[in-house]
Amino acid sequence: MQTATKAGKNYPMPFVRVELVALCVIEGRLQVLLGRREEEPYKGRWGLPGGVLRIDLDDSLEAAAQRVAQERLNMRLPNLGQVAAVGGADRDPRAPWAMSVVFRSLVQADLEATPGKRVQALNWRLVSELLPDNPLAFDHADLVQHAVRAVQREIAEMRFPMGWVPEPFTYGELQALSEAVLGTSLDKVTFRRRMDAAGIALPLEGQMRAGGAHRPAQLYHFTPEPTP
C-alpha cells in the first residue's frame, strides 16, 4: 500500500483502479463486455476491463479510463461517464484496501474492441446472467449493477448518451432500445409524447423508413448540442 506524507507523518493510501462497464443492446437484450483475465488474481476468470490509476500518466480520472480502454480493448470508448466509486478492505487480494472508480459507456453493436494487454479474450454477456452462482472476478458483478442502475436512470429521464443510438432512427427503434435497457415495456403514445415535449430529436423532412407490413415511419436525428 502506498503512503503519503503530511506534517512528518505517513498515511497509508488505497490501491486505486478504474473499471470499465461497456453496455450494449444486442438482439434486444442488454449485455456487458467482459474480459478473461490473463494473470492472477482470478486468472482465467471473466471480469471487467480495468487497470490501475497512474498519476504519472493520467491527468484526470476520465483520462485514466480512456488509457485503460486503449490498453485493454485497443480502442477509446464513447460517452464515458463516472457512475460510482467503491472501496473497502478485502476487495482485492493485492492490497489491504482497494478503491475502484467505475465508468460506464453505452456502445453500438458494431464496437470493434479486440483483446489488449493482460486480456485473453473478450465476450459479451447478458446482464441478466450475472448471478451469484456464476461469479465474475472480484466484486465486478456488483459494479456492473451500479452501472446498469445509473444507465437506467439516464434512459428513464430521456438522456440518451451521445453515439449510442444509430442515426437516423425512428421513435419505434429508440423505444425498443430504451425498453431493453430498462427491462420493461413502455407505452408507445406516452413515449412519443415525452420525446416531442423534450425537444431532443428533430424529424428529417421527407425521410421515412419502410416498416414491412406497417406504414413507413418518420426518421429523426438528435438535436445538436449547443456549442460552448
N, C-alpha and C positions, 0 to 999 in steps of 0.2 A: 504494500500500500504506500502511496506517495505521501510526502509530508510537506507542509507549508510552514514557514517561519514567520512569527509575528511577535514583536517585543521580546525576542530571545527565546520563545517557546516553540516547540514543534507540535503541529496538529496533524493527525492522520487525515489523508484525503481519500475520497472514494475512487474506485475504478469506474471510469465513465465511458459508456458506449453509446452509439446511435444505432437504432434498429429501424429497418425499412419495411413497411407494410404496403406492398403494391397490390391493389384490388382491381378486379376486372369482372365484368359481366360476360360470361361465356355460355352460350347455349341457354340463355335465360336464367342463369344462376350465378350468384356472387362467389367468386373464387379468389384465393390469395396465392401469391407467388412465393414458393419455398425453395430453399437450397439445401442440398445434402452436404453435411459438414465433412470436410476433408481431414480435420485434426481434432484431437481431444481438447476440451471435454466434449462428450457426446459425439464422438467420431462416428460417422455413418448415419447419424440421426438427422431428420429433417427439421429445419428451423428457419427463422427469418434471416435474410441477408443483413449483415451488420458489421460493425467494426469499432475500434477504439477511437475516441476523440483524440486528435493530435494537435496540441497547442502550437507546435512548430509548423504545422501545415494548414490549419483551419482558422480562418478569420472570423467565422461565426458558426453557429450550430447548423444552419442550412448549408453552408459551405462544406461542413463535415459530412452531412448527409449525402450531398452530391458527389463528394470524393469517394465515399464508401460505395455509392451506386456505381460509379465508374469502375472501381476496383473489383466489386463482386459481380456486377451484371454487365460490365463493358458498355455502359450507357448512362446518360443522365436521365432522371425521372421527371415527368411533368408535374405541375401543380403540387409540389411538395408542401405539406402543412404539418406543423408540430401538433400532436394530439395529446401527448402525455409525457410525464417524467416519472419513472417508477424506480424506487430504490429500497435497499434493505440488506440485511445480512442473509447469508445462505442462498443468494440468488445465483451466484457464480462461484464454482469451486476454486477459481484462480485468485480470489480476493475475499477478505473477510467482510467487505461491504461494497456493493456494486450498484451503480445507477445506470439506467437506460433512458435515453431520450428517444421517444417514438415518433416517427414521421409516417404520414400516410400519403399515398399517391394513387389517384384513380386513372387507370390507363385503358387504352383501347385494345381490342383483342389481337391486333397485329403487332404488339410490342416485340421488338427484336432484341431481347435480352439473351445473352449467352453466358455460360459459367465462367466466372473470373477467378481471382486469387482465393485459394482455400475453399473453393466450392466445387464439389464433384459433379453435381448436376442441378438443374432447375426444373421445377414442375409446378403446375397449377393444382391447387387442392380446394375442393369445396369448403367454404367456411363452415357449413353445417356439419361437416365430418370431423371437425376438430374437437373430439370428445376425450374425456379423461382416460378411457381405455386405449386410446391411440395417441399417446402424448408426443408433443414436439420437444425439441431441446429446450433446456432452461425453463422459463415460465412464458415461452413465446405464444402459447395458445391464449393466455390471458392478455398479452399485448395485442394480439390480433383483435380480440374482442373490444379493447379500448378503442382501436382504430375504427372498427366497424360501427360502434355506437356513435363516434364522432361524425363519421360519414353519413350515417342515417339522420342525424340532426341536421346536417347541411342540406341533404336532399329533401327532407320534410319541410325545410324552410325555403325550398326552391333556390338554393345557392349551388349552382352546378359548376364544379371545378373546370377551369379552362383546359381545353384539349381533351376532355374525357368523352364528350359526345361528338360523334362524327357529324360534320355539317356538309350540306344542309340536312335537316331532319324534319320529320312530321311530328305533330303532337302525339300521335299514337306510338311512335318509336321512342320518344322521350319518356312517355308514361311507362312503357314496358321496361326501360332501363331503371326508372325510379322504383317500380314495383319489385324488381329483382334485388335492388339494394335494401329496400325497406322490408322485404319479406312479406308483403301484404298487398292486396288488391286496392286500387284507387278508383273512385268514381270518375268516369270519363268526363261528364259535364262539369263537375267541380274542378277537376284538374285543369281543363281548358279555361274555365273562368278565372282560376287563380293565375294561370300563365298570362292571360290577357291583362289582368289587373296589375301584375308585377312589372309588365313592360320590359321584360328581359329578352324577348325574342321578337324579330320582325319578319313579316311574311315576304317571300320573294315573289314579286309581282309576276303573275302569269306562269309560275313554275309549280308543277304538280308532280306527284309520284303515283303511278298506277298501283292499284291495290288488289289485283287479281279480280275476284268476283265483286269487290267493293268499288265504289266510285273513287276516282283519283283524290288524293289528299294533298292539301296545301303544304308546300315546303317552307321552312323557316330557317333563319340563322340568328345567332345570339347578337344582341345589341352590343356594339363595340364599347369597350370600357373607355371612359374619358381619359385623354392624355394629361398627365400631371403638369 
